[in-house]
Every structure is written in structure tokens, then in C-alpha cells.
Amino acid sequence: MPKPEEPLTYQDLYFAEEPAGQLEKAFALLSGLDRMHAEKTAEPNCLRISYSLRDYSLEGLESALKQSGFCFKESLLNKISRRLIYYCEDVQYHNLSTPEHLTKSQTHVVFAKVYENHPHGDHDDTPEELREYK
């Protein structure tokens, strides 16, 4: 399993009904992978997997399974949701490798610097002799 501090992703894989027995084969295959957890669900032909995005992606796992001869449920809703998941996982993966911005961890330092460089207080650009003009 991934380290506790790494975020886990949970996804459901929906297999086609044919060829028969592919759910059990996929379960055995995915359970054998390092840092991958697979479990059967109450839904028929569905396998729930959990993994770290540092190690796997749904797109990569599905691609490898398809090359091995597995068939997935190909409804329009499944296709759209998988494409959305592929995109979200890609963004999350790239965000994991992006360094944290200074503003997120030390906001008081950033705003103190802005305050020092920003004119503040009772500041009036009007010359002194014109302030009393009536």
C-alpha cells in the first residue's frame, strides 16, 4: 500500500460481460501489483481499485489491461467519465510535483512584505500650502 501521507485514488473498473471470467483474472493480476489494492464489489463485473497517483493512473492501468485482452464496459457514460478521470488524474499528478508556493505556507511573511512596500497611513499628496486654501 502507498505511504499514509500520499493521497489515494479510488476507482471502479467496469468490465464487459464477455469474455466470461475476466473479473477474476483482473482481480488476481491487479492484486499482485505493488502498492495497489483491488477488491470485488457488490456490483456484477465491477472491481474497485485504490492506488497512489505517483505509482499508477487509471488510463495506464486500463491501457495495460486492454493490451492483455480485457474488455471494459463501453457505454457512453462510462467513456465520458473515464475521460474526465484521466484528465483529473493528470492534473493531480502534475500538482503533486509542483513545489508549494510561498503564499500557501507563510502568508504572514508575504503580507508583511507587501505592507512594508505599500504606502499606508494618512497620506495626502496635496501640498501643505494648498490644504489651508479657502
C-alpha positions, 0 to 999 in steps of 0.5 A, a space after each residue: 500500500 502507498 505511504 499514509 501521507 500520499 493521497 489515494 485514488 479510488 476507482 471502479 473498473 467496469 468490465 464487459 460481460 464477455 469474455 466470461 471470467 475476466 473479473 477474476 483474472 483482473 482481480 488476481 493480476 491487479 492484486 499482485 501489483 505493488 502498492 495497489 489494492 483491488 477488491 470485488 464489489 457488490 456490483 456484477 463485473 465491477 472491481 474497485 481499485 485504490 492506488 497512489 497517483 505517483 505509482 499508477 493512473 487509471 488510463 495506464 492501468 486500463 491501457 495495460 489491461 486492454 493490451 492483455 485482452 480485457 474488455 471494459 464496459 463501453 457505454 457512453 457514460 462510462 467513456 465520458 467519465 473515464 475521460 474526465 478521470 484521466 484528465 483529473 488524474 493528470 492534473 493531480 499528478 502534475 500538482 503533486 510535483 509542483 513545489 508549494 508556493 510561498 503564499 500557501 505556507 507563510 502568508 504572514 511573511 508575504 503580507 508583511 512584505 507587501 505592507 512594508 512596500 505599500 504606502 499606508 497611513 494618512 497620506 495626502 499628496 496635496 501640498 501643505 500650502 494648498 490644504 489651508 486654501 479657502 
